[in-house]
Amino acid sequence: MPDGAQAEIKRGRKFDQVLEGARDVFMSDGFEGASVDEIAKRAGVSKATLYSYFTDKRLLFLEVAKSECARQADSAVHQVDMSGSPREVLRDIGWRMIEFVTSDFGQRVFRLCVAESERFPQLGREFYENGPLLVRKKLLSYFDESIARGELRIDDRELAADQFHELCKADLFPRLVFSMARSFDAEEKRRVVEGAVETFMARYGT
């Protein structure tokens, strides 16, 4: 499977099956260590079928990263009850965000993106647009509704959404990045989420 830049993605009946197999292999072996034979075996398809969808290993990797980030973000935002009060909604979103960031899968995706950033400079953009940006848009939509109800007072909604995202990573994310810890208990996560919500409401609550 060549690493050319002009190959196109072809979709078909077993497209999702191929992605699922590739996801498992890339997450465990990284881009360089991923074997086409192993991907085909894990996906339960022939190499010919794999090649028919992705003639380029690079495109397969990018599609896996993009689809997984989108799936995680979509699942998070659609499971949140957006009709609640700011504290309830922010607490729910914050918890889901921190659960993903500290999960084994979330850590693998982050480390994989960092490790392959030079090989795939567009990977960071793909990750952001199909993950954090989806959550950000949902937050902005909620802010509009909450502001209209007089619950929040925000001049720069985009900045507020980004601030809340960063607040939800306080303490825990740096410890993960620098390998000071690999997992956290519920109380540690709850401490950060509650702190993020209270700090946000102290600044933007009415």
Buried (B, 14 or more C-beta within 10 A) or exposed (E): BEEEEEBEEEEEEBBEBBBBBBBBBBBEEBBEEBEBEBBBBBBEBEEEBBBBBBBBBBBBBBBBBBBBBBEBBBEBBEEBEBEBEBBBBBBBBBBBBBBBBBEEEBBBBBBBBEEBEEEBEEBBEBBBBBBBBBBBEBBBEBBEEBBEEEBBEBEEBEEBBBBBBEBBBBEBBEBBEEEEEEEBEEEBBBBBBBBBBBBBBEEBBE
